[in-house]
Structures are given as structure tokens and as C-alpha cells.
């Protein structure tokens, strides 16, 4: 197999063969490093939340671009859209008819929040809280604002 000059099968030096194999391994590693690693990207969610019947001074404390806070830390969830409107209230007339009217003082705050989601079993979590449409105990908390809201819509983006 190895002759008196150190060549394998009389063709190539054993040290040269080792160098060629190492170069081939490095080249294969270099050209395949950009392949998919199998790690899935984190999906993001957009949720619409209604924080109803708020005092105007409180409603003024939240702004587009504000970052959500959870467990004492800022989360990568942001207020993308904000709408403050007069709150609607139901009232009964003297004849018993139920009417919907704007409240002269209180405000409804509609928020669109966006950020990465995680999954705990079958549940979707955004900023450490479960999210699903109809959930009426969602806490919207920033550095200057905190209110309980109801989730109106959930959209997951892959």
C-alpha cells in the first residue's frame, strides 16, 4: 500500500492526501453554510384592542410607537395605530326605548399592537399574555399607560 517513498499505492504522498481531504471538508462546509438550518422564523401578530370608557387624561398618555411593558421589562411589541373616540353609552328613555349615545366625557381607545408571538401548547402569547379575539382581560401596559382592554381581532403573520 505505502511504498518506500511514502506514497499511497505509489501515486500520492500520505501527507498530501490528508491536506487535500482537509481542504475538501472546509470547502464543503463553506459552500453549505448558508443552507436552511431548520430554525423557523418567529411569527408576528397584529391585534386590535379596545380599552373602553376611559378618562380623557388617561387616554392622552398612550401614543403611536409606544412599547409594551410586561414583567417589568420592555417587550418587542409596539402600538402601531391609535384612535381615541368619544365613548358610547346606552341609555333608556322614559318610554322604555334603549338608545345608544356618545358619552360627553369618557373616551374609548382603539389600539393596534404588533409584535412577535410565541406558542404555549395551543395558546398564542404576545408580550407574555394570551391573545384571542373576545378576550376581555387583556392588559395594555406601557411606561406611562395601563388599561384593561378587550381583544377585537387577532392576525398572525408568518
C-alpha positions, 0 to 999 in steps of 0.5 A: 500500500505505502511504498518506500517513498511514502506514497499511497499505492505509489501515486500520492504522498500520505501527507498530501492526501490528508491536506487535500481531504482537509481542504475538501471538508472546509470547502464543503462546509463553506459552500453549505453554510448558508443552507436552511438550518431548520430554525423557523422564523418567529411569527408576528401578530397584529391585534386590535384592542379596545380599552373602553370608557376611559378618562380623557387624561388617561387616554392622552398618555398612550401614543403611536410607537409606544412599547409594551411593558410586561414583567417589568421589562420592555417587550418587542411589541409596539402600538402601531395605530391609535384612535381615541373616540368619544365613548358610547353609552346606552341609555333608556328613555322614559318610554322604555326605548334603549338608545345608544349615545356618545358619552360627553366625557369618557373616551374609548381607545382603539389600539393596534399592537404588533409584535412577535408571538410565541406558542404555549401548547395551543395558546398564542402569547404576545408580550407574555399574555394570551391573545384571542379575539373576545378576550376581555382581560387583556392588559395594555401596559406601557411606561406611562399607560395601563388599561384593561382592554378587550381583544377585537381581532387577532392576525398572525403573520408568518 
